[in-house]
Amino acid sequence: MVKDITKQIFEVGGCVRDELLGVHTNDIDFTFVVDDLSLSVDQGWDQMKSFLVDNNFKIFLETKDCFTIRARFPKGHKNEGLVADFVMARKEVGYKEGTRQPILVLGTLHDDLERRDFTLNAMAKDLDGNIIDPFDGRGHLEKGLLVTPLDPIKTLMDDPLRMIRALRFSVTKGFDIHDSVWEAMFTEGLLDKLKAVVSEERIREEITKMFKHDTLHTLRLFADIDAREPQLLEILFGGNLWLLPSSKKK
């Protein structure tokens, strides 16, 4: 008999967003909320693993340094057979100097959602199907707006790659970047941090997705950025970053 697990496991992130958009996705993530925030991270990990085992989930992969367990829902559950990643809810208390790697402690569901990049990715759904939306992500999704859960300067400074993700979502999802996020993207010091802590490979990956989806839109977006802050493009395309011309069709 499967125990009542509705208070500790929540579907989160892009899969909730895509479901609201009517887009099918096979990439489903769940957050596990520990029942005692005074526990250490190791104790929280043990609790999550024991919780899944005790509720007859089939564990396939454990990645402790990423706080993640991949497992299949048990027989008798409405999600029977679904394979998903389960990640401990956590809170960021800082970043390791010179990196994008956060210093984490156990957190609440709200803590876990507020650390995400945009409000439309900061929604959760409980196992009864109820949407938890503390930052009006659903409203912003309906308007097609990229808004940050916290002050945009903090959100982007915490992980400067998010500014490139905003550009990518603008192209690939058709979302508009909120004025507050645009302003924050040109905050003094953010471009220096982008250059210092984000690898060329991650920048290349995001830009490639943009060009593959819509080359003309991407070129126009970069032209607008160049007119406002040429240094950003110098960082994005500086060093060893270049794109191989192609005549391939989609």
C-alpha positions in Angstrom: 0.0 0.0 0.0 1.5 3.3 -1.1 1.6 5.9 1.7 0.2 9.4 1.4 3.2 11.2 -0.2 1.3 14.4 -1.4 2.9 16.6 1.2 6.6 15.9 0.3 6.7 15.4 -3.5 5.9 18.1 -6.0 6.2 18.3 -9.8 8.3 21.4 -10.5 9.8 23.6 -13.2 9.6 23.4 -17.0 7.3 20.4 -17.0 4.6 22.3 -15.2 5.1 25.3 -17.6 4.9 23.0 -20.6 1.8 21.3 -19.3 0.0 24.6 -19.0 1.1 25.4 -22.5 -0.2 22.1 -23.8 3.2 21.0 -24.8 4.2 17.3 -24.2 7.5 16.7 -22.4 9.3 13.6 -21.3 11.6 15.5 -18.9 9.7 15.5 -15.6 11.2 16.7 -12.4 10.0 16.4 -8.8 11.1 18.2 -5.7 11.2 16.3 -2.4 10.6 18.4 0.7 12.2 17.1 3.9 10.0 17.1 7.1 12.8 18.7 9.2 14.9 21.6 8.0 17.3 21.2 10.9 18.7 18.1 9.2 22.0 18.2 7.5 22.2 17.8 3.7 23.4 14.2 4.2 20.6 13.5 6.5 18.1 15.0 4.1 19.5 12.8 1.3 19.1 9.7 3.5 15.5 10.7 4.2 14.6 11.2 0.6 16.2 7.9 -0.4 14.4 6.0 2.4 11.2 7.7 1.6 11.3 6.5 -2.0 12.3 3.0 -1.0 9.7 2.7 1.7 7.0 3.8 -0.8 8.1 1.2 -3.3 9.7 3.5 -5.9 12.3 1.7 -8.1 15.6 3.6 -7.9 17.8 3.6 -11.0 20.4 6.3 -10.5 21.7 8.2 -7.5 23.6 11.5 -8.1 24.3 12.7 -4.6 26.4 15.8 -5.5 23.4 17.0 -7.6 20.9 16.0 -4.8 19.1 13.9 -7.4 17.6 10.3 -7.5 16.1 8.9 -10.7 13.3 6.5 -9.9 10.0 4.9 -11.2 6.7 5.5 -9.5 5.3 2.3 -7.9 2.4 0.0 -8.9 -0.9 1.3 -7.6 0.1 5.0 -7.9 -1.7 7.2 -10.4 1.7 7.9 -12.0 2.5 4.2 -12.1 5.5 3.4 -14.3 6.6 7.1 -14.7 10.4 7.5 -14.4 11.4 10.9 -13.1 14.1 12.8 -11.3 13.6 13.6 -7.6 15.6 16.4 -6.2 15.8 17.7 -2.6 14.2 21.1 -2.0 17.0 23.4 -1.2 17.9 27.0 -0.5 20.9 28.9 -1.7 22.9 30.7 1.0 25.7 31.9 -1.3 28.0 30.9 -4.2 31.5 29.5 -4.2 33.8 32.3 -5.2 34.4 32.7 -8.9 31.8 30.0 -9.9 28.2 29.5 -10.6 28.1 26.7 -8.0 25.7 27.6 -5.2 26.2 26.8 -1.5 23.1 24.9 -0.5 21.1 23.9 2.6 17.8 22.1 2.9 14.8 24.3 2.1 11.1 24.6 1.8 9.2 24.3 -1.4 9.0 28.1 -1.5 12.8 28.3 -1.0 13.3 25.9 -3.9 11.0 27.8 -6.3 12.4 31.3 -5.6 15.9 30.2 -6.6 14.8 29.5 -10.1 15.4 31.7 -13.1 11.9 32.9 -14.2 8.5 32.8 -12.6 7.1 30.7 -15.3 9.7 28.1 -14.3 9.0 28.6 -10.6 5.6 26.8 -10.4 4.9 23.5 -8.8 2.1 21.0 -8.9 1.2 18.6 -6.1 0.2 15.0 -6.7 -3.4 16.0 -6.5 -2.9 18.3 -9.5 -3.1 21.6 -7.6 -0.8 24.3 -8.9 1.4 26.1 -6.4 2.3 29.5 -7.9 3.8 32.0 -5.3 5.2 34.3 -8.0 2.3 34.5 -10.5 4.2 32.4 -13.0 0.9 31.4 -14.6 -0.1 35.0 -15.1 3.3 35.8 -16.7 3.1 32.6 -18.8 -0.3 33.7 -20.2 1.2 37.1 -21.0 4.4 35.5 -22.4 6.6 37.5 -20.1 9.9 36.6 -18.6 10.0 37.9 -15.0 12.3 36.8 -12.2 10.9 35.4 -8.9 13.2 37.7 -6.9 14.8 41.1 -7.7 16.2 40.6 -11.2 19.6 41.9 -10.4 19.9 39.3 -7.6 18.6 36.5 -9.8 21.0 37.4 -12.7 23.9 38.0 -10.4 23.4 34.7 -8.7 23.8 33.0 -12.1 24.7 35.2 -15.1 23.9 32.5 -17.6 20.3 33.3 -16.9 20.6 36.5 -19.0 21.6 34.3 -22.0 18.7 31.9 -21.2 16.4 34.9 -21.2 17.6 35.7 -24.8 17.2 32.0 -25.8 13.6 31.8 -24.4 12.8 35.0 -26.2 13.7 33.3 -29.5 12.7 29.7 -28.9 9.6 30.2 -26.9 8.5 33.6 -28.2 8.5 35.1 -24.7 9.0 38.8 -24.1 11.7 39.9 -21.6 10.2 42.1 -18.9 11.6 45.6 -18.8 13.0 45.0 -15.3 15.0 42.0 -16.6 16.2 44.0 -19.5 17.4 46.8 -17.2 19.1 44.3 -14.9 20.9 42.6 -17.8 23.0 45.8 -18.1 23.8 46.2 -14.4 27.4 47.2 -13.7 29.5 44.2 -12.9 27.1 41.6 -14.4 28.9 41.3 -17.7 32.3 40.9 -15.9 30.8 38.1 -13.8 29.3 36.5 -16.9 32.8 36.4 -18.4 34.4 35.2 -15.2 32.1 32.3 -14.2 30.3 31.1 -17.3 32.2 28.8 -19.6 32.4 29.4 -23.4 30.8 25.9 -23.9 27.6 26.9 -22.0 27.4 30.2 -23.8 27.9 28.4 -27.2 25.2 25.9 -26.3 22.6 28.6 -25.6 23.5 30.6 -28.7 23.5 27.6 -31.0 19.9 26.8 -29.8 18.9 30.3 -30.7 20.3 30.2 -34.2 19.0 26.7 -34.9 15.5 27.8 -33.9 15.3 31.2 -35.7 18.4 32.7 -37.3 16.8 35.9 -38.4 15.1 36.6 -35.0 18.4 35.9 -33.3 20.3 38.3 -35.5 17.8 41.0 -35.0 17.9 40.5 -31.2 21.7 40.7 -31.2 21.6 43.8 -33.3 19.3 45.5 -30.7 21.7 44.4 -28.0 24.7 45.7 -29.9 23.1 49.1 -30.2 22.6 49.3 -26.4 25.6 47.4 -25.0 28.3 46.3 -27.5 30.3 44.7 -24.7 27.8 41.9 -24.2 28.3 40.7 -27.8 32.0 41.0 -27.4 31.8 38.7 -24.4 29.4 36.3 -26.2 31.4 36.0 -29.3 34.9 36.8 -28.0 37.7 34.3 -27.4 37.2 31.0 -29.2 33.4 31.2 -29.8 32.4 31.1 -33.4 29.6 29.6 -35.4 30.0 27.3 -38.4 27.9 28.5 -41.4 25.6 25.8 -42.7 23.2 25.3 -45.6 21.3 22.6 -43.7 17.5 23.0 -43.6 15.4 22.3 -40.5 
